[in-house]
Every structure is written in structure tokens, then in C-alpha cells.
């Protein structure tokens, strides 16, 4: 098995950095369908540029490389223990070189292992088969979209849709509700894997397994094929749109399986994946470990460029902000304004926010920009370099954000997916603003970082530490302003009204 290590490392690298052709094609259609100049179109243009940048630089498409999940088929007689060990070693090496972000956190202590290894991580699913080769499939599904997975026990009552019963009509309602509830927090346009039936645990597994189907395939079951097509049509009429900004493209795929269930149970399990839909696979020679075939991609075919031009062409109407930022500057902004940040900013996500509820910040945050981001960082000599750095989902910080704004004078919060009423009230009271960066655009934003100036709270691990950055040309859109306006609340209400029209 002399080629096994290099084959597995190449699988991880390609999965993290090179979006599969079927996903590229679906995102290309979404980009062409959104009217030019809209916020949805701007978001998709940034996404297209980011996809190209990731491939060119072999950098992670999104900084959140998720919990690596492997589906493995082996011939009878292949040593699965040896194969599992080799995969773990490849995961460690991919983490060391910045292809994976260190994401394995001890659930009891909160400590990050630093190498993506730990109890039950990475995730393995082994099956034997009667073919001669080994097949390894890998999916990297980030935490933002993982948090938008949802499971329904029907009958149940759904917002805007009423009762969902134990039939295909009830299933349809559940799936449409799953798209609606994700809004921009799952980095729409998304893709769904769905399981009708089974038990709670296996239903989620089968749902996630559906994400290994290609987006352009046809379900062999005509009943499910019809349902998939209906969901695609109706979900894209909802108007959630890219990043939850509103628009025509809310879903790029819906794949459904049915499994037998207990008489007492009827579950509809939904695995939501983001536009950064990273899954690839390989066939390996069982004797040498060499790659004999790629799944989902043809390495001999040139990779098509996604971006038609500059990722985010400037119009001259953008608002330039250089920290420290005044309250007067913030109150002049309104929802829909495009802002460019030049200067210093701080990253801070879950552990930083929890820390700031009880402790003073390690730096002066008055007039500052706080970026909800868990980056991929590599140390080169004495310097840290950001290898990937898109926004994380902000709603997790809703219990903390108002306190941090009011207590420490933060003027700008940047993240994705929006925040809730408590934060909106704090923005209005204290003169602060929420900017939505484009989720998943990890390479696009990493290129705006001129220098990593320092790091505090490093004991929390790389993703959760508080990094101090100097940026130039960091673009984001005002979606919650200091006047009580929220694009996220507006889109949620409007899409909820559309959802009601889809009742039958």
C-alpha cells in the first residue's frame, strides 16, 4: 500500500479546494438567473470568484471544513484497521498544511485537539462489497449548514404551513419548511439530503448519505423523482435567495430516500448542505493504494472558470470605514449599503463572546470591528498567515452580542445570516451596525488580510482565538442598521408569506 498515504491526502486536498463539477454547474445556473446588480447577484459573483481562487491557490473553499466524514467500501479481506489508521494520518497532515481547519473539540473540556483527531472524529462508515477495489468517499460539511439540519416527527404543525400528516403531502411540507427555516444561516443556495422514515439516528445518516448523489441525477423511484422536482420548483419560489438576501436561487439540489419505519414513528430527516458542497471520492487499488479512478470529477478535464469578471466590481458608491469608527459614521449607514473596511479588525466567535461576558477584552474594542470568523491559520516562521477566513453564522452569538456592543463600544459586527431582536435593539441604542459578509467566501476574504497583527486567547484554539488583523478592501453589506431595520427579518417575513401560498 505504498501509495495509500498520498492518495488519501490528495482526496482530502481536492475535496477541500476544488468544488465538484455538478455543484459548479448548479451554481453557474444560479448566478445567471439572478438579476444583475441585486444583492443576490453580488453575493453569487463573490462566490464564483472564491471558487476560482480556492482552486488556483489550493486553499480551502470555506474555512469551515466541517467534521470529515468518510464512506468506505472495501473488498473482503482488506484490513480496515490499517485503512482507518492511514486516513487518520492523512487528516493530520491535511490539517498541518492548512487544507483542513482544526475542528475537533473535546465536548467536556472545550479543548481543541489541533489535528482533527479525537473520540469519533473523523467519522468513518465502513461497508464490505464484492468488488476488487477500495472506494473512499469524503464529505466536508461545515457547522453552519450542519446546524440547519432538522428532523420532523409527523404529524406536526409547521409555521405558515399548518399540519403535516403521515403522507407525501406532509413530507413535502416538512422539506419546504426546512428550506425556509435555514434562511441565510446555512449559506444558501443550499442542497438537501432527505430520508423519509427509519428511526431518528439512522434517518439522519440516510439523509446525509443522499448528499453523495450528484445534483443532476434522477431518482430511480418515480414517486420520489416527482417529489424532488416539485421541491426544487417550489423552494426556489420562496425567495430566500443567496445568503438569505432574497432572490431566485434558494436550493441547488434535493435528494430523497425512503426507508421502512416503525408503526409508531414517522420521521422526516433533512441534512442541509451549503453552496460550498464539498464531496469527492476515489477508487483505490487494493494492493498499492494508488488512485485508479476519481468519482464526481475527471482530472483530465480542465476545470471551468466560474467568475465572469471581477468578483465584486466597485461602483464608487461604497462607504469606506477605517477603524476606530465613530457613532456618527455608523448612524449614516442604512440597510443595503455596501461597506469597505480598511484597517484593523478583530475576530471573535463562540468562546470569545462567552469570555467577554465575564472578562474585559484583551484589547481596546472602542470603535472597533468584530468579525465572526474562525479562520484557517498557518505559522510561517514567526508570522501567522490567514489561509482561509470567511464569516461564521452569527445567530449563535445572539445571547452575548448586545452586552459586547454596549459594554465595550464595538461599532461594527460582521458575520453571516443575521442576528435577532436583542442585537438589533443594541445596534439602535448604542450606534452600531451589522454587516453580512458572503458565507463560504474564505479565499475572497483571506486576500483582504494584509497582515496578522497578533492573537489573544490562543488557548481556545485557532478557530476560537481572537485574531487581530489589518485588512484592505474587506467588503460586506449592511443588513441590520442603527435605525432598527433588518433585512433578515424582512426576508423571513416575506418568504413566510410565500410559504403560506404553497399549502394545498
C-alpha positions as CSV (number, residue, x, y, z in Angstrom):
1,X,0.0,0.0,0.0
2,X,2.9,2.3,-0.8
3,X,0.6,5.0,-2.4
4,X,-2.1,5.0,0.1
5,X,-1.0,8.0,2.2
6,X,-0.5,10.2,-0.9
7,X,-3.8,9.1,-2.4
8,X,-5.8,9.9,0.7
9,X,-4.1,13.2,1.2
10,X,-4.9,14.1,-2.4
11,X,-8.6,13.2,-1.8
12,X,-8.8,15.5,1.2
13,X,-7.0,18.3,-0.6
14,X,-9.2,18.1,-3.7
15,X,-12.4,17.9,-1.7
16,X,-11.4,21.0,0.4
17,X,-10.2,23.1,-2.5
18,X,-11.9,22.0,-5.7
19,X,-15.7,22.2,-6.0
20,X,-17.2,19.2,-7.9
21,X,-18.3,19.8,-11.5
22,X,-22.0,19.1,-10.8
23,X,-22.0,21.7,-8.0
24,X,-20.2,24.2,-10.2
25,X,-22.8,23.7,-12.9
26,X,-25.6,24.3,-10.5
27,X,-24.0,27.4,-9.1
28,X,-23.4,28.7,-12.6
29,X,-27.1,28.4,-13.3
30,X,-28.0,30.2,-10.1
31,X,-25.5,33.0,-11.0
32,X,-27.0,33.5,-14.4
33,X,-30.6,33.6,-13.2
34,X,-30.2,36.4,-10.6
35,X,-30.8,39.9,-12.0
36,X,-27.6,41.9,-12.3
37,X,-26.9,44.5,-9.6
38,X,-29.1,42.8,-6.9
39,X,-27.6,41.8,-3.5
40,X,-28.2,38.2,-4.6
41,X,-26.2,38.7,-7.7
42,X,-23.4,40.4,-5.8
43,X,-23.2,37.5,-3.4
44,X,-23.1,34.9,-6.2
45,X,-20.3,36.9,-8.0
46,X,-18.2,36.8,-4.9
47,X,-18.9,33.1,-4.5
48,X,-17.9,32.4,-8.1
49,X,-14.6,34.3,-7.6
50,X,-13.9,32.5,-4.4
51,X,-14.4,29.1,-6.1
52,X,-11.8,30.1,-8.7
53,X,-9.4,31.4,-6.0
54,X,-9.6,28.2,-4.0
55,X,-8.8,26.1,-7.0
56,X,-5.9,28.3,-8.1
57,X,-4.3,28.5,-4.7
58,X,-5.2,25.0,-3.5
59,X,-6.8,26.7,-0.4
60,X,-10.0,25.7,1.4
61,X,-13.1,26.9,-0.4
62,X,-14.6,27.7,3.0
63,X,-12.6,28.0,6.2
64,X,-15.1,25.6,8.0
65,X,-14.0,22.3,6.7
66,X,-16.5,20.6,8.9
67,X,-16.2,17.1,10.5
68,X,-14.5,15.0,7.8
69,X,-16.9,12.1,7.1
70,X,-15.7,9.1,5.1
71,X,-17.9,6.4,3.4
72,X,-15.6,3.5,2.6
73,X,-16.3,0.2,0.7
74,X,-13.7,-2.5,1.0
75,X,-13.2,-5.9,-0.7
76,X,-13.4,-8.9,1.7
77,X,-10.0,-9.4,3.3
78,X,-8.8,-5.7,3.2
79,X,-7.5,-4.6,6.6
80,X,-10.0,-1.9,7.7
81,X,-7.9,-1.1,10.8
82,X,-4.9,-0.3,8.6
83,X,-7.1,1.8,6.3
84,X,-8.6,3.7,9.2
85,X,-5.1,4.5,10.6
86,X,-4.0,5.7,7.2
87,X,-7.0,8.1,6.9
88,X,-6.3,9.5,10.3
89,X,-2.7,10.2,9.4
90,X,-3.8,11.9,6.2
91,X,-6.3,14.0,8.1
92,X,-3.5,15.1,10.5
93,X,-1.2,16.0,7.6
94,X,-4.0,17.9,5.8
95,X,-4.7,19.9,9.0
96,X,-1.0,20.7,9.4
97,X,-0.8,22.1,5.8
98,X,-4.0,24.2,6.1
99,X,-6.2,22.1,3.9
100,X,-8.4,21.3,6.9
101,X,-9.2,23.6,9.8
102,X,-8.6,22.1,13.2
103,X,-12.3,21.4,14.2
104,X,-12.2,18.6,16.7
105,X,-13.2,19.9,20.1
106,X,-13.5,18.0,23.4
107,X,-17.1,18.2,24.4
108,X,-16.3,18.1,28.1
109,X,-13.3,20.4,28.3
110,X,-13.8,22.6,25.2
111,X,-10.2,22.0,24.2
112,X,-9.3,21.8,20.5
113,X,-7.2,18.8,19.7
114,X,-5.4,20.8,17.0
115,X,-5.2,17.9,14.5
116,X,-8.8,17.0,13.8
117,X,-8.4,13.7,15.8
118,X,-10.4,12.7,18.8
119,X,-13.1,10.4,20.0
120,X,-15.3,9.7,17.0
121,X,-13.5,12.2,14.8
122,X,-13.1,11.9,11.9
123,X,-16.2,10.0,11.1
124,X,-16.0,6.6,9.4
125,X,-18.7,4.4,7.8
126,X,-17.3,1.1,6.6
127,X,-19.0,-1.5,4.4
128,X,-17.7,-4.5,2.5
129,X,-18.5,-5.2,-1.1
130,X,-17.7,-7.8,-3.7
131,X,-15.6,-5.6,-6.0
132,X,-11.8,-5.7,-6.1
133,X,-11.1,-2.1,-5.4
134,X,-11.4,0.2,-2.3
135,X,-13.8,3.1,-2.6
136,X,-13.4,6.1,-0.4
137,X,-15.9,9.0,-0.5
138,X,-15.5,12.1,1.6
139,X,-17.8,14.9,2.5
140,X,-16.8,18.2,4.3
141,X,-19.9,19.7,5.7
142,X,-19.4,22.9,7.8
143,X,-21.0,23.7,11.1
144,X,-23.2,26.5,9.8
145,X,-25.2,24.2,7.5
146,X,-24.9,21.3,9.9
147,X,-26.8,23.4,12.5
148,X,-29.6,23.8,10.0
149,X,-30.2,20.1,9.7
150,X,-33.7,19.4,11.0
151,X,-35.8,16.3,11.8
152,X,-39.6,16.3,11.9
153,X,-41.8,13.8,13.7
154,X,-45.1,13.8,11.9
155,X,-47.9,14.6,12.4
156,X,-46.7,18.0,13.4
157,X,-47.7,21.7,13.0
158,X,-45.4,23.9,10.9
159,X,-45.1,27.7,10.7
160,X,-47.0,29.0,7.7
161,X,-47.9,25.5,6.5
162,X,-50.2,24.1,9.2
163,X,-50.4,20.4,9.9
164,X,-48.1,17.9,8.2
165,X,-49.6,14.4,8.2
166,X,-48.1,11.0,7.6
167,X,-48.2,11.1,3.8
168,X,-46.2,12.5,0.9
169,X,-48.0,15.8,1.2
170,X,-46.9,16.1,4.8
171,X,-43.3,15.2,3.7
172,X,-43.5,18.0,1.1
173,X,-44.4,20.5,3.8
174,X,-41.6,19.4,6.0
175,X,-39.0,19.7,3.3
176,X,-40.2,23.2,2.3
177,X,-40.2,24.2,5.9
178,X,-36.6,23.0,6.2
179,X,-35.6,25.3,3.3
180,X,-37.4,28.3,4.8
181,X,-36.1,27.9,8.4
182,X,-32.5,27.8,7.1
183,X,-32.8,31.3,5.6
184,X,-29.2,32.7,5.1
185,X,-27.7,30.9,8.1
186,X,-26.9,27.8,6.1
187,X,-25.2,29.7,3.3
188,X,-28.0,29.5,0.6
189,X,-28.4,28.4,-2.1
190,X,-28.2,25.0,-0.3
191,X,-28.7,21.3,-1.1
192,X,-30.9,18.9,0.8
193,X,-30.5,15.2,1.6
194,X,-33.7,13.8,2.9
195,X,-34.8,10.5,4.5
196,X,-38.4,9.6,4.8
197,X,-38.8,7.0,7.6
198,X,-36.3,4.9,9.6
199,X,-35.5,5.7,13.2
200,X,-34.1,9.0,14.5
201,X,-30.4,8.1,14.3
202,X,-30.4,6.1,11.0
203,X,-32.7,8.6,9.4
204,X,-30.1,11.3,9.7
205,X,-27.4,9.0,8.3
206,X,-29.5,8.1,5.3
207,X,-30.3,11.8,4.7
208,X,-26.7,12.7,4.8
209,X,-25.9,9.7,2.5
210,X,-28.2,11.3,-0.1
211,X,-25.7,14.2,-0.4
212,X,-23.3,11.7,-2.1
213,X,-25.7,11.6,-5.1
214,X,-24.9,14.0,-8.0
215,X,-27.1,17.1,-8.3
216,X,-28.0,16.2,-11.9
217,X,-29.1,12.6,-11.3
218,X,-32.7,11.3,-11.4
219,X,-34.1,9.3,-8.6
220,X,-34.8,5.7,-9.8
221,X,-38.1,5.8,-7.8
222,X,-40.6,7.8,-9.9
223,X,-42.6,8.9,-6.9
224,X,-39.5,10.3,-5.2
225,X,-38.2,11.8,-8.5
226,X,-41.5,13.7,-8.9
227,X,-41.3,14.9,-5.3
228,X,-37.7,16.1,-5.8
229,X,-38.7,18.1,-8.8
230,X,-41.6,19.6,-7.0
231,X,-39.4,20.7,-4.1
232,X,-36.9,22.3,-6.4
233,X,-39.5,24.3,-8.1
234,X,-41.4,25.4,-5.0
235,X,-38.3,26.0,-2.9
236,X,-36.9,28.4,-5.5
237,X,-40.2,30.3,-5.5
238,X,-39.8,31.1,-1.8
239,X,-37.4,33.9,-2.3
240,X,-34.9,33.1,0.4
241,X,-32.1,33.6,-2.2
242,X,-28.3,33.6,-1.9
243,X,-27.2,34.3,1.7
244,X,-30.8,34.9,2.6
245,X,-30.7,38.3,0.8
246,X,-33.8,37.4,-1.3
247,X,-33.7,36.1,-4.8
248,X,-34.5,33.3,-7.2
249,X,-31.9,30.7,-6.0
250,X,-32.6,29.1,-2.7
251,X,-31.8,25.5,-3.5
252,X,-29.4,23.8,-5.9
253,X,-30.4,20.2,-5.1
254,X,-32.9,18.0,-3.3
255,X,-32.2,14.2,-3.0
256,X,-34.7,12.0,-1.2
257,X,-34.7,8.4,0.0
258,X,-37.4,6.3,1.8
259,X,-36.7,3.7,4.5
260,X,-39.0,1.4,6.3
261,X,-40.1,2.7,9.7
262,X,-41.7,1.6,13.0
263,X,-45.5,1.7,13.1
264,X,-45.3,4.3,15.9
265,X,-42.8,6.6,14.2
266,X,-42.7,8.7,11.1
267,X,-39.6,10.9,10.8
268,X,-38.6,13.2,8.0
269,X,-34.9,13.8,8.4
270,X,-33.2,16.6,6.5
271,X,-29.5,17.1,6.0
272,X,-28.9,20.7,4.8
273,X,-25.7,21.5,2.9
274,X,-24.4,24.9,1.8
275,X,-23.4,26.1,-1.6
276,X,-19.8,25.1,-0.7
277,X,-20.9,21.5,-1.3
278,X,-17.6,19.6,-0.9
279,X,-17.7,15.9,-1.6
280,X,-15.5,13.8,-3.8
281,X,-14.4,10.2,-3.9
282,X,-11.8,7.8,-5.3
283,X,-11.3,4.2,-6.2
284,X,-8.0,2.7,-4.9
285,X,-6.0,-0.3,-6.0
286,X,-6.4,-2.7,-3.0
287,X,-2.8,-3.8,-3.3
288,X,-1.0,-0.5,-3.8
289,X,-3.4,2.2,-2.6
290,X,-3.0,4.1,-5.8
291,X,-5.9,6.1,-7.2
292,X,-7.4,4.2,-10.2
293,X,-10.4,6.5,-10.7
294,X,-11.9,9.7,-9.4
295,X,-15.6,10.0,-8.6
296,X,-17.5,13.1,-9.4
297,X,-14.6,14.7,-11.3
298,X,-12.4,13.9,-14.3
299,X,-8.8,15.0,-13.5
300,X,-8.0,15.1,-17.2
301,X,-10.7,17.7,-17.9
302,X,-9.8,21.3,-17.5
303,X,-11.7,23.0,-14.6
304,X,-14.1,25.6,-15.9
305,X,-13.6,29.2,-14.6
306,X,-16.6,30.3,-12.6
307,X,-16.3,34.1,-12.4
308,X,-17.2,36.2,-15.5
309,X,-15.1,39.1,-14.3
310,X,-14.1,40.9,-11.1
311,X,-15.7,39.2,-8.1
312,X,-17.2,42.4,-6.7
313,X,-16.8,45.4,-9.1
314,X,-16.7,48.7,-7.2
315,X,-19.2,51.4,-8.2
316,X,-17.8,54.3,-6.3
317,X,-20.9,54.3,-4.0
318,X,-19.3,52.1,-1.4
319,X,-18.8,53.5,2.1
320,X,-15.2,53.3,3.3
321,X,-14.8,52.8,7.0
322,X,-11.4,52.9,8.8
323,X,-11.4,51.9,12.5
324,X,-11.7,53.4,15.0
325,X,-15.2,54.2,13.7
326,X,-17.5,56.9,15.2
327,X,-21.1,56.7,16.1
328,X,-21.9,59.4,13.5
329,X,-20.4,57.3,10.7
330,X,-22.5,54.3,11.8
331,X,-25.8,56.2,12.0
332,X,-25.3,57.5,8.5
333,X,-25.5,53.9,7.2
334,X,-28.7,52.1,6.2
335,X,-29.6,48.6,5.1
336,X,-28.4,47.8,1.6
337,X,-25.2,50.0,1.8
338,X,-22.0,48.3,0.7
339,X,-19.2,48.9,3.1
340,X,-15.4,48.6,2.6
341,X,-13.3,48.1,5.7
342,X,-9.7,49.3,5.7
343,X,-7.6,49.0,8.8
344,X,-7.7,46.8,11.9
345,X,-10.4,44.3,12.9
346,X,-10.7,41.5,15.5
347,X,-12.1,38.0,15.1
348,X,-14.3,36.7,17.8
349,X,-16.8,33.8,17.8
350,X,-18.4,31.5,20.4
351,X,-15.7,31.2,23.1
352,X,-14.6,34.8,22.7
353,X,-18.1,36.1,23.2
354,X,-18.6,33.8,26.3
355,X,-15.3,35.1,27.7
356,X,-16.3,38.7,27.2
357,X,-19.5,38.2,29.3
358,X,-17.3,37.7,32.4
359,X,-13.9,39.3,31.5
360,X,-12.6,42.5,30.0
361,X,-11.3,42.2,26.4
362,X,-7.6,41.7,25.8
363,X,-7.6,44.8,23.6
364,X,-9.5,48.1,23.4
365,X,-12.6,47.5,21.3
366,X,-14.0,51.0,21.3
367,X,-14.9,52.0,17.7
368,X,-13.7,48.5,16.6
369,X,-14.9,45.9,14.0
370,X,-15.6,42.5,15.4
371,X,-15.6,39.7,12.8
372,X,-17.4,36.4,13.5
373,X,-14.8,34.2,11.9
374,X,-12.9,31.0,12.7
375,X,-10.0,31.2,10.3
376,X,-7.5,28.7,9.0
377,X,-4.1,30.0,10.1
378,X,-0.6,28.7,9.4
379,X,2.5,29.9,11.1
380,X,5.3,30.7,8.7
381,X,8.5,31.5,10.6
382,X,7.5,34.0,13.3
383,X,4.5,35.2,11.3
384,X,0.9,33.9,11.2
385,X,-0.8,33.9,7.8
386,X,-4.5,33.5,7.2
387,X,-5.1,30.8,4.6
388,X,-9.0,31.0,4.7
389,X,-11.3,33.3,6.5
390,X,-14.9,33.7,5.7
391,X,-17.7,34.5,8.2
392,X,-19.3,32.1,10.6
393,X,-23.1,32.0,11.4
394,X,-23.8,35.0,13.7
395,X,-27.0,33.9,15.4
396,X,-25.0,31.7,17.8
397,X,-23.8,35.0,19.4
398,X,-27.2,36.4,19.9
399,X,-27.2,35.7,23.7
400,X,-23.9,37.7,24.0
401,X,-23.8,40.4,21.3
402,X,-25.8,43.1,22.9
403,X,-23.6,43.0,26.0
404,X,-20.4,43.1,24.0
405,X,-21.6,46.1,21.9
406,X,-22.9,48.1,24.9
407,X,-20.1,47.3,27.4
408,X,-17.1,47.6,25.1
409,X,-18.1,50.1,22.4
410,X,-17.9,47.8,19.3
411,X,-19.2,49.7,16.3
412,X,-19.3,47.1,13.6
413,X,-20.2,43.4,13.8
414,X,-19.5,41.3,10.7
415,X,-20.9,37.7,10.2
416,X,-23.4,35.9,8.1
417,X,-27.1,35.0,8.4
418,X,-28.1,38.0,10.6
419,X,-28.9,38.3,14.2
420,X,-32.0,38.6,16.4
421,X,-34.1,41.3,18.1
422,X,-31.8,41.7,21.1
423,X,-28.9,42.6,18.9
424,X,-31.0,44.8,16.7
425,X,-32.1,46.8,19.7
426,X,-28.4,47.2,20.9
427,X,-27.4,48.4,17.4
428,X,-30.1,51.1,17.6
429,X,-29.3,52.0,21.2
430,X,-25.5,52.2,21.0
431,X,-25.0,53.3,17.4
432,X,-23.6,50.1,15.9
433,X,-24.2,48.1,12.7
434,X,-24.3,44.5,11.5
435,X,-22.6,43.7,8.2
436,X,-23.3,40.5,6.3
437,X,-20.1,39.1,4.6
438,X,-20.6,36.4,2.0
439,X,-20.7,33.0,3.7
440,X,-18.1,30.4,2.4
441,X,-16.0,33.0,0.6
442,X,-12.9,32.1,2.6
443,X,-10.4,32.8,-0.1
444,X,-12.0,36.1,-1.2
445,X,-11.7,37.5,2.4
446,X,-8.3,36.0,3.2
447,X,-6.9,38.0,0.3
448,X,-8.0,41.2,2.0
449,X,-5.8,40.5,5.1
450,X,-2.6,42.4,4.7
451,X,-1.1,41.3,7.9
452,X,-1.9,39.2,11.0
453,X,-1.0,41.7,13.8
454,X,-1.4,39.4,16.7
455,X,-3.5,36.9,18.6
456,X,-5.1,36.7,22.0
457,X,-6.9,33.9,23.9
458,X,-4.9,31.4,21.8
459,X,-5.7,28.8,24.5
460,X,-9.2,28.5,22.9
461,X,-7.6,27.0,19.7
462,X,-7.0,28.5,16.3
463,X,-10.7,28.9,15.2
464,X,-11.8,30.3,18.5
465,X,-8.9,32.6,19.3
466,X,-9.1,36.4,19.0
467,X,-7.0,37.4,16.0
468,X,-6.1,41.0,15.3
469,X,-5.9,41.7,11.5
470,X,-5.1,44.5,9.2
471,X,-7.3,44.4,6.2
472,X,-7.7,46.4,3.0
473,X,-10.8,46.2,0.8
474,X,-12.9,44.0,3.1
475,X,-16.4,44.1,1.5
476,X,-19.7,43.5,3.3
477,X,-23.3,44.6,3.1
478,X,-25.3,46.4,5.8
479,X,-28.2,44.1,6.7
480,X,-29.0,45.4,10.2
481,X,-28.6,49.2,10.8
482,X,-28.7,51.6,13.8
483,X,-32.2,52.6,12.9
484,X,-34.0,49.4,13.8
485,X,-34.1,47.9,10.3
486,X,-33.2,44.3,9.5
487,X,-33.0,42.8,6.0
488,X,-33.1,39.3,7.6
489,X,-36.4,39.9,9.5
490,X,-37.9,41.4,6.3
491,X,-36.9,38.4,4.1
492,X,-38.1,35.9,6.8
493,X,-41.5,37.6,6.9
494,X,-41.8,37.9,3.1
495,X,-40.7,34.3,2.5
496,X,-43.1,33.1,5.2
497,X,-45.9,34.7,3.4
498,X,-44.9,32.9,0.2
499,X,-44.7,29.6,2.1
500,X,-48.3,30.0,3.1
501,X,-49.3,30.1,-0.5
502,X,-47.8,26.7,-1.0
503,X,-50.2,25.0,1.3
504,X,-52.5,22.5,-0.5
